[in-house]
Amino acid sequence: MDADAPDGVLWSFTPDGDPRYADLDPATSWEYVSEAKLRIRRRKPYVLTTASKGFAAVVEYPTGRPYWARALTPDLNLHSIELVPHGNIAVVGSTGGVLRIYAAHNDTYAEAPLEDAHGLQWDARLRVLWALGRHELVAYRVQGTADRPEIKRGRSAELPHPDGDHAGGHDLGQVAGNPDRLWVTTRHEVLQYSKKRREFVKDYPGAARTDREDVKSIGSDHRSGRLLSTSPEDGLHQSWWTTSVRLDEPTGAVKLADGGIYKARWWDLSETDALSR
């Protein structure tokens, strides 16, 4: 959506009622959307999306045509999705406590445990898949072939946990314009992770305002550096929903007219094709 457009909506997607997705029972599986992110592969833009009840898809923009789509079991509680080498697809489930890499053109997948898995980010420079869980940030090597993917766990970093219990990782993403840094949000704070220094830091611009508890999504615009984030608000149907997207550097907000959302992402088709495989 564009806050400056007459009704704000530039493009939308739903599999519900779309015959191309009918076999996935979207009336059931497309409930509680938990991820939506833009990726560009071989010069084509795709929307990657998941829902807690099991829907997962890589959707061609603007046609809505499925590149890959599945209805997975709802007990996984899908939280994020990513494109990885060979055009394959990674997903994480929080309740399932799992990371999976699916082959794009068959039903084969590789699996690794990750407690309360919430976030994914492919790192084209280091050639690793970062995954965020309850206690840790982990880098995985994605190996194998297009038809038979494999996962190998690499280095990890324990999340800070100020309450002495658990950090509860929420969101994970690349800091725009700084390949060394990842955005990481937890139950308690908004951090950046320095890959080179192998530590979590709060030395980013605007940290005094941006750093807060229970941020469900965060991202920086690669053109302006402006931040967007979402946090739950009271009085909505679900405890994790919000009707407002917060902006920082400079400050502002985008208010949604209807419903509630979990996450918000920047949309910019001029992003580089760094994810081509």
One Martini backbone bead per residue (centre of mass of N, CA, C, O) as a GRO file, in nm:
protein
  277
    1MET     BB    1   0.101   0.032   0.012
    2ASP     BB    2   0.001   0.390  -0.017
    3ALA     BB    3  -0.034   0.670   0.172
    4ASP     BB    4  -0.077   0.866  -0.099
    5ALA     BB    5  -0.305   0.714  -0.192
    6PRO     BB    6  -0.637   0.726  -0.206
    7ASP     BB    7  -0.661   0.403  -0.073
    8GLY     BB    8  -0.348   0.271  -0.061
    9VAL     BB    9  -0.397   0.055  -0.287
   10LEU     BB   10  -0.192  -0.127  -0.527
   11TRP     BB   11  -0.198  -0.431  -0.409
   12SER     BB   12  -0.332  -0.773  -0.399
   13PHE     BB   13  -0.374  -1.086  -0.201
   14THR     BB   14  -0.570  -1.394  -0.257
   15PRO     BB   15  -0.660  -1.738  -0.259
   16ASP     BB   16  -0.944  -1.682  -0.210
   17GLY     BB   17  -1.119  -1.785  -0.502
   18ASP     BB   18  -0.867  -1.910  -0.642
   19PRO     BB   19  -0.820  -2.172  -0.860
   20ARG     BB   20  -0.499  -2.201  -0.824
   21TYR     BB   21  -0.567  -2.267  -0.485
   22ALA     BB   22  -0.800  -2.475  -0.420
   23ASP     BB   23  -0.628  -2.734  -0.313
   24LEU     BB   24  -0.550  -2.558  -0.029
   25ASP     BB   25  -0.782  -2.450   0.135
   26PRO     BB   26  -0.796  -2.125   0.206
   27ALA     BB   27  -1.036  -2.102   0.407
   28THR     BB   28  -0.831  -2.240   0.618
   29SER     BB   29  -0.512  -2.182   0.559
   30TRP     BB   30  -0.586  -1.857   0.520
   31GLU     BB   31  -0.497  -1.791   0.838
   32TYR     BB   32  -0.313  -1.578   0.979
   33VAL     BB   33  -0.106  -1.382   0.865
   34SER     BB   34   0.273  -1.400   0.899
   35GLU     BB   35   0.372  -1.330   0.593
   36ALA     BB   36   0.535  -1.063   0.379
   37LYS     BB   37   0.759  -1.067   0.093
   38LEU     BB   38   1.009  -0.940  -0.112
   39ARG     BB   39   1.134  -1.099  -0.415
   40ILE     BB   40   1.416  -1.146  -0.646
   41ARG     BB   41   1.413  -1.365  -0.940
   42ARG     BB   42   1.532  -1.339  -1.231
   43ARG     BB   43   1.379  -1.044  -1.249
   44LYS     BB   44   1.150  -1.149  -1.059
   45PRO     BB   45   0.875  -1.084  -0.874
   46TYR     BB   46   0.796  -1.184  -0.529
   47VAL     BB   47   0.561  -1.319  -0.301
   48LEU     BB   48   0.607  -1.406   0.034
   49THR     BB   49   0.386  -1.641   0.212
   50THR     BB   50   0.210  -1.684   0.530
   51ALA     BB   51   0.015  -1.901   0.750
   52SER     BB   52  -0.073  -2.045   1.047
   53LYS     BB   53  -0.271  -2.272   0.900
   54GLY     BB   54  -0.044  -2.347   0.631
   55PHE     BB   55   0.006  -2.137   0.430
   56ALA     BB   56   0.231  -2.144   0.134
   57ALA     BB   57   0.403  -1.892  -0.081
   58VAL     BB   58   0.508  -1.818  -0.421
   59VAL     BB   59   0.428  -1.509  -0.580
   60GLU     BB   60   0.362  -1.367  -0.863
   61TYR     BB   61   0.443  -1.047  -0.989
   62PRO     BB   62   0.108  -0.948  -1.059
   63THR     BB   63  -0.053  -1.230  -1.125
   64GLY     BB   64  -0.058  -1.462  -0.878
   65ARG     BB   65   0.116  -1.683  -0.957
   66PRO     BB   66   0.237  -1.993  -0.881
   67TYR     BB   67   0.552  -2.119  -0.801
   68TRP     BB   68   0.475  -2.194  -0.493
   69ALA     BB   69   0.248  -2.427  -0.310
   70ARG     BB   70   0.113  -2.487   0.027
   71ALA     BB   71  -0.051  -2.709   0.267
   72LEU     BB   72   0.020  -2.718   0.584
   73THR     BB   73   0.033  -2.795   0.894
   74PRO     BB   74  -0.098  -2.613   1.164
   75ASP     BB   75   0.113  -2.715   1.390
   76LEU     BB   76   0.350  -2.531   1.293
   77ASN     BB   77   0.309  -2.230   1.272
   78LEU     BB   78   0.371  -2.024   1.055
   79HIS     BB   79   0.620  -1.734   1.012
   80SER     BB   80   0.814  -1.801   0.757
   81ILE     BB   81   0.996  -1.711   0.443
   82GLU     BB   82   1.230  -1.837   0.178
   83LEU     BB   83   1.473  -1.800  -0.056
   84VAL     BB   84   1.690  -2.039  -0.211
   85PRO     BB   85   1.879  -2.236  -0.351
   86HIS     BB   86   1.741  -2.349  -0.660
   87GLY     BB   87   1.451  -2.223  -0.579
   88ASN     BB   88   1.398  -2.282  -0.300
   89ILE     BB   89   1.217  -2.338   0.022
   90ALA     BB   90   1.177  -2.168   0.326
   91VAL     BB   91   1.054  -2.266   0.654
   92VAL     BB   92   0.882  -2.167   0.964
   93GLY     BB   93   0.789  -2.310   1.290
   94SER     BB   94   0.697  -2.252   1.610
   95THR     BB   95   0.539  -2.497   1.727
   96GLY     BB   96   0.719  -2.705   1.565
   97GLY     BB   97   1.025  -2.633   1.575
   98VAL     BB   98   1.103  -2.558   1.252
   99LEU     BB   99   1.311  -2.623   0.965
  100ARG     BB  100   1.249  -2.593   0.608
  101ILE     BB  101   1.342  -2.744   0.286
  102TYR     BB  102   1.199  -2.704  -0.027
  103ALA     BB  103   1.131  -2.833  -0.311
  104ALA     BB  104   0.991  -2.682  -0.588
  105HIS     BB  105   0.926  -2.977  -0.775
  106ASN     BB  106   0.862  -3.127  -0.499
  107ASP     BB  107   0.813  -3.304  -0.173
  108THR     BB  108   1.086  -3.246  -0.078
  109TYR     BB  109   1.262  -3.233   0.249
  110ALA     BB  110   1.436  -3.051   0.487
  111GLU     BB  111   1.532  -3.079   0.846
  112ALA     BB  112   1.532  -2.860   1.144
  113PRO     BB  113   1.572  -2.774   1.460
  114LEU     BB  114   1.378  -2.484   1.614
  115GLU     BB  115   1.291  -2.313   1.864
  116ASP     BB  116   1.048  -2.102   1.798
  117ALA     BB  117   1.033  -2.037   1.501
  118HIS     BB  118   1.029  -1.705   1.310
  119GLY     BB  119   1.292  -1.642   1.120
  120LEU     BB  120   1.412  -1.525   0.784
  121GLN     BB  121   1.746  -1.497   0.604
  122TRP     BB  122   1.904  -1.446   0.321
  123ASP     BB  123   2.269  -1.465   0.245
  124ALA     BB  124   2.440  -1.383  -0.040
  125ARG     BB  125   2.730  -1.325   0.069
  126LEU     BB  126   2.758  -1.588   0.278
  127ARG     BB  127   2.571  -1.830   0.209
  128VAL     BB  128   2.323  -1.806   0.422
  129LEU     BB  129   2.075  -1.909   0.666
  130TRP     BB  130   1.887  -1.723   0.867
  131ALA     BB  131   1.766  -1.807   1.205
  132LEU     BB  132   1.492  -1.754   1.438
  133GLY     BB  133   1.450  -1.808   1.783
  134ARG     BB  134   1.404  -1.822   2.117
  135HIS     BB  135   1.747  -1.818   2.182
  136GLU     BB  136   1.846  -1.797   1.865
  137LEU     BB  137   2.093  -1.740   1.613
  138VAL     BB  138   2.117  -1.903   1.288
  139ALA     BB  139   2.348  -2.056   1.062
  140TYR     BB  140   2.282  -2.199   0.740
  141ARG     BB  141   2.352  -2.453   0.521
  142VAL     BB  142   2.265  -2.488   0.181
  143GLN     BB  143   2.227  -2.798   0.032
  144GLY     BB  144   2.250  -2.991  -0.235
  145THR     BB  145   1.968  -3.004  -0.440
  146ALA     BB  146   1.688  -2.927  -0.605
  147ASP     BB  147   1.556  -3.224  -0.527
  148ARG     BB  148   1.776  -3.244  -0.259
  149PRO     BB  149   1.786  -3.097   0.014
  150GLU     BB  150   2.014  -2.943   0.259
  151ILE     BB  151   2.117  -2.912   0.611
  152LYS     BB  152   2.360  -2.699   0.791
  153ARG     BB  153   2.478  -2.622   1.082
  154GLY     BB  154   2.616  -2.339   1.225
  155ARG     BB  155   2.641  -2.070   1.356
  156SER     BB  156   2.577  -1.901   1.678
  157ALA     BB  157   2.351  -1.682   1.880
  158GLU     BB  158   2.270  -1.566   2.175
  159LEU     BB  159   2.011  -1.421   2.312
  160PRO     BB  160   1.913  -1.178   2.484
  161HIS     BB  161   1.792  -1.196   2.851
  162PRO     BB  162   1.680  -0.979   3.082
  163ASP     BB  163   1.473  -1.184   3.254
  164GLY     BB  164   1.621  -1.485   3.257
  165ASP     BB  165   1.470  -1.658   3.049
  166HIS     BB  166   1.365  -1.548   2.744
  167ALA     BB  167   1.372  -1.382   2.443
  168GLY     BB  168   1.194  -1.423   2.194
  169GLY     BB  169   1.200  -1.438   1.886
  170HIS     BB  170   1.059  -1.261   1.599
  171ASP     BB  171   1.247  -1.078   1.400
  172LEU     BB  172   1.403  -1.089   1.059
  173GLY     BB  173   1.658  -0.879   0.891
  174GLN     BB  174   1.792  -0.676   0.667
  175VAL     BB  175   1.998  -0.410   0.659
  176ALA     BB  176   1.983  -0.143   0.483
  177GLY     BB  177   2.309  -0.075   0.353
  178ASN     BB  178   2.412  -0.324   0.566
  179PRO     BB  179   2.561  -0.632   0.534
  180ASP     BB  180   2.644  -0.674   0.851
  181ARG     BB  181   2.331  -0.638   0.922
  182LEU     BB  182   2.071  -0.735   1.152
  183TRP     BB  183   1.751  -0.765   1.230
  184VAL     BB  184   1.630  -0.795   1.582
  185THR     BB  185   1.352  -0.929   1.752
  186THR     BB  186   1.200  -0.930   2.077
  187ARG     BB  187   1.028  -0.923   2.366
  188HIS     BB  188   1.236  -0.669   2.465
  189GLU     BB  189   1.385  -0.589   2.176
  190VAL     BB  190   1.591  -0.388   1.944
  191LEU     BB  191   1.821  -0.523   1.717
  192GLN     BB  192   2.157  -0.575   1.611
  193TYR     BB  193   2.361  -0.784   1.396
  194SER     BB  194   2.702  -0.853   1.383
  195LYS     BB  195   2.876  -1.059   1.181
  196LYS     BB  196   3.171  -0.977   1.238
  197ARG     BB  197   3.142  -0.948   1.566
  198ARG     BB  198   2.930  -1.137   1.691
  199GLU     BB  199   2.696  -0.916   1.783
  200PHE     BB  200   2.481  -0.732   1.976
  201VAL     BB  201   2.323  -0.414   1.900
  202LYS     BB  202   2.249  -0.030   1.972
  203ASP     BB  203   2.396   0.179   1.731
  204TYR     BB  204   2.152   0.283   1.589
  205PRO     BB  205   1.952   0.490   1.443
  206GLY     BB  206   1.697   0.559   1.677
  207ALA     BB  207   1.708   0.366   1.930
  208ALA     BB  208   1.561   0.524   2.158
  209ARG     BB  209   1.279   0.479   2.002
  210THR     BB  210   1.273   0.186   1.872
  211ASP     BB  211   1.337   0.058   2.134
  212ARG     BB  212   1.129  -0.225   2.228
  213GLU     BB  213   0.871  -0.413   2.301
  214ASP     BB  214   0.713  -0.641   2.101
  215VAL     BB  215   0.828  -0.657   1.808
  216LYS     BB  216   0.709  -0.805   1.506
  217SER     BB  217   0.829  -0.576   1.305
  218ILE     BB  218   1.114  -0.483   1.086
  219GLY     BB  219   1.238  -0.206   0.867
  220SER     BB  220   1.449  -0.083   0.602
  221ASP     BB  221   1.495   0.157   0.371
  222HIS     BB  222   1.722   0.164   0.105
  223ARG     BB  223   1.692   0.471   0.038
  224SER     BB  224   1.627   0.631   0.333
  225GLY     BB  225   1.623   0.448   0.617
  226ARG     BB  226   1.352   0.405   0.700
  227LEU     BB  227   1.132   0.298   0.953
  228LEU     BB  228   0.946   0.002   1.025
  229SER     BB  229   0.671  -0.101   1.254
  230THR     BB  230   0.525  -0.355   1.478
  231SER     BB  231   0.262  -0.355   1.733
  232PRO     BB  232   0.056  -0.435   1.956
  233GLU     BB  233  -0.295  -0.384   2.023
  234ASP     BB  234  -0.562  -0.308   2.187
  235GLY     BB  235  -0.892  -0.449   2.112
  236LEU     BB  236  -0.846  -0.694   1.939
  237HIS     BB  237  -0.901  -1.010   1.826
  238GLN     BB  238  -0.585  -1.019   1.841
  239SER     BB  239  -0.289  -0.989   2.031
  240TRP     BB  240  -0.095  -0.940   1.751
  241TRP     BB  241  -0.239  -0.697   1.652
  242THR     BB  242  -0.268  -0.417   1.413
  243THR     BB  243  -0.352  -0.070   1.269
  244SER     BB  244  -0.037   0.020   1.285
  245VAL     BB  245   0.237   0.186   1.126
  246ARG     BB  246   0.549   0.256   1.218
  247LEU     BB  247   0.760   0.550   1.198
  248ASP     BB  248   1.116   0.619   1.145
  249GLU     BB  249   1.333   0.831   1.028
  250PRO     BB  250   1.104   0.967   1.037
  251THR     BB  251   0.826   1.025   1.193
  252GLY     BB  252   0.523   0.812   1.198
  253ALA     BB  253   0.210   0.691   1.030
  254VAL     BB  254   0.001   0.404   0.941
  255LYS     BB  255  -0.344   0.371   0.890
  256LEU     BB  256  -0.582   0.127   0.912
  257ALA     BB  257  -0.915   0.083   0.833
  258ASP     BB  258  -0.896  -0.238   0.852
  259GLY     BB  259  -0.837  -0.450   1.071
  260GLY     BB  260  -0.542  -0.668   1.109
  261ILE     BB  261  -0.189  -0.698   1.180
  262TYR     BB  262   0.145  -0.826   1.217
  263LYS     BB  263   0.297  -0.725   0.955
  264ALA     BB  264   0.553  -0.516   0.790
  265ARG     BB  265   0.664  -0.405   0.456
  266TRP     BB  266   0.863  -0.318   0.222
  267TRP     BB  267   0.812  -0.175  -0.119
  268ASP     BB  268   1.067  -0.242  -0.383
  269LEU     BB  269   1.141  -0.293  -0.726
  270SER     BB  270   1.452  -0.170  -0.717
  271GLU     BB  271   1.574  -0.398  -0.614
  272THR     BB  272   1.803  -0.617  -0.614
  273ASP     BB  273   1.915  -0.941  -0.758
  274ALA     BB  274   2.046  -1.105  -0.496
  275LEU     BB  275   1.851  -1.382  -0.521
  276SER     BB  276   1.973  -1.514  -0.739
  277ARG     BB  277   2.040  -1.863  -0.879
   0.00000   0.00000   0.00000
